[in-house]
Amino acid sequence: MNKKVISGILFLTSLNILVFSSCKKDEPLPEKPVITITEVGSHDMPEGIVKAGDELHLEAEIVAEGSIARIDVEIHQEEGGSFEIEKSYVDGKYIGVKNVEFHEHIDIPGEAPAGEYHLHLTVTDKEGQSTTAEAELTIER
């Protein structure tokens, strides 16, 4: 074949690949999850306080345009201690939804040292974006 014909075919093929591959528009990522913690504590104690050996009542409003993939709760001592409680929700009623009222009761072990704690509630959406909301917590004996 003629060099001009081969060059023309290669040029047209390259042009078609370029045009058709660049027509797909990238969709913007949805907004990161939004978390509003509404309650932290115990039903029979003031807000932000729970007794060791009882259940922590945790409520939050979650909006995740990219649908919830996981929810992680971490509670750790505020100053110098190493006691930590971790709980993850990776299946069930919260996963795959966009708007939800998170309402869980988390066991606080009886051996949890009394003191000031910090709670982190992290929501990760199906796009891999995450947001963390924080709250102060006091564990009493």
C-alpha positions, 0 to 999 in steps of 0.5 A, spaced: 500 500 500 501 507 499 504 510 504 499 516 504 493 511 504 497 508 511 498 514 514 491 517 512 488 511 516 492 511 522 491 519 522 483 517 522 483 512 527 487 516 532 482 522 531 476 517 532 480 514 538 481 521 541 474 524 539 470 518 542 474 517 548 474 525 550 467 525 549 465 522 556 464 527 561 467 526 568 461 527 573 463 531 580 463 527 586 457 528 591 458 532 597 462 529 603 458 526 608 455 531 613 454 529 621 450 532 626 451 529 633 444 530 637 445 526 643 451 523 647 450 520 654 446 515 658 438 516 658 439 517 666 445 521 666 446 529 664 448 530 656 455 527 655 456 523 661 455 515 662 457 510 667 462 505 666 458 498 665 452 502 662 450 503 655 452 509 651 446 512 647 449 515 641 444 519 636 446 523 630 443 525 623 447 523 617 446 526 610 451 522 605 449 524 598 454 518 595 451 513 600 454 511 606 459 505 606 461 505 613 460 508 620 466 508 625 465 510 632 472 511 636 472 513 644 479 514 647 481 517 653 483 524 653 489 525 657 494 520 657 490 514 658 490 508 653 483 505 654 479 505 647 473 503 645 471 502 637 465 500 633 464 499 626 458 499 622 459 496 615 453 492 614 445 493 616 440 498 616 445 504 615 449 502 609 447 504 602 443 510 604 443 517 603 440 520 609 439 516 616 438 517 623 444 514 627 441 511 633 445 506 637 447 504 644 454 502 645 456 498 651 461 501 656 465 496 659 465 496 667 473 496 667 473 503 663 477 508 667 473 514 669 475 520 666 474 525 660 474 521 653 473 524 646 468 521 641 469 520 634 464 519 629 466 518 622 462 516 616 465 514 609 461 514 603 461 509 597 466 514 593 471 514 599 470 521 602 469 521 609 467 526 615 468 526 622 464 529 628 467 529 635 464 530 642 466 530 649 464 524 653 465 523 661 465 516 664 464 516 671 464 510 676 
